[in-house]
Amino acid sequence: MAQFLLISTLMTIAGLIATMVAGFIANRLLATFPPQLREAVRDQIEIVTLAIGDTVLERGEAVESSLFPFGTTMISMIIELGDGRSVEVASIGKEGAVGGIVSCGHAPAFARARVIVAGEAARVPMHVIEQAKAGSGHMRNLFCRFSDFLLSQIMQSVACNSFHSIEQRAARWLLTAQDRAGSRIELTQEALSALLGVQRTTVNAVARQLVDEGLITTSRGAMSVVDRAGLERAACECHDRVEDFFGEVIGEGGLGRSA
C-alpha cells in the first residue's frame, strides 16, 4: 500500500510539472521567458481550471494575481453601462494575460473579466510579478509591449464597432476565437450577442447567414468554423491588423520583429 501511495504521489507531481511546463509553452507570453526567469516564478505558479461564466475580476476589485491562459481558454474584458447593457472591449487567450500586467503594482480592475471559453490558466501572485519585473529587463519590456498590444486591440474594437457591420464583426470575433480555442467554439449565440452588444435575434440571423454560406456550423451551445478562408473574406480587416501588431511588438521571442 505504501509503495502504491508513493507511486501515485510521484505520478501526481509529474502530472503537475508536465502541466506547468505545458503552460510555459502554450501561453505566448510565458513562452518568451528565458530559463532563469522561468525558474524564478515556477514555484509560485498555480494551475487553475476555469469554467464558462467564471468571473475572474470584478470592476473595482483589487488585482491580487495575474492569469496566463493556455489551451482553449478565452477571457473577455467587459464594460457594463448603468442601464445594464454591456459589451466586450477586448478578449485575451493564450497570447496574453489578465490582471495587473499593464499596471505597476496593485491597482483596481477597470473592467469585468469573465471566462467565455473554458480551459486552464497559470495564476501568478502580483507580488511575484512585480519582483520579476524589478529583476528582469526582459519581463519589464515584455509587459510594456503587451500593454501596447492590448491597447491596440481596444482601439481597433472602437473603430470596428463604429464602422463595420454586425456580420463583419461576428466573423472577426469567430476568427479570433478560432485562433485561441480551435475550430469548435463552446459558446451560445446568446452569449455572443452579449459580447457584441446586440440583440440575440440579430446574432441568430447572422449565424444563419454564415451557415448558409458554408462558413460555420452550429450545434447546441457551440459554433464550429469550417471554412476559415471564407470567414476571413466575410470579416473586416480588424482581426488581421491586431494579429499583425502582436507579431510586430511581441512575436515569438517577446521583442517583436525588431529582435
Order of alpha helices (4+ residues) and beta strands (2+ residues): alpha-alpha-beta-beta-beta-beta-beta-beta-beta-alpha-alpha-alpha-beta-alpha-alpha-beta-beta-alpha-alpha
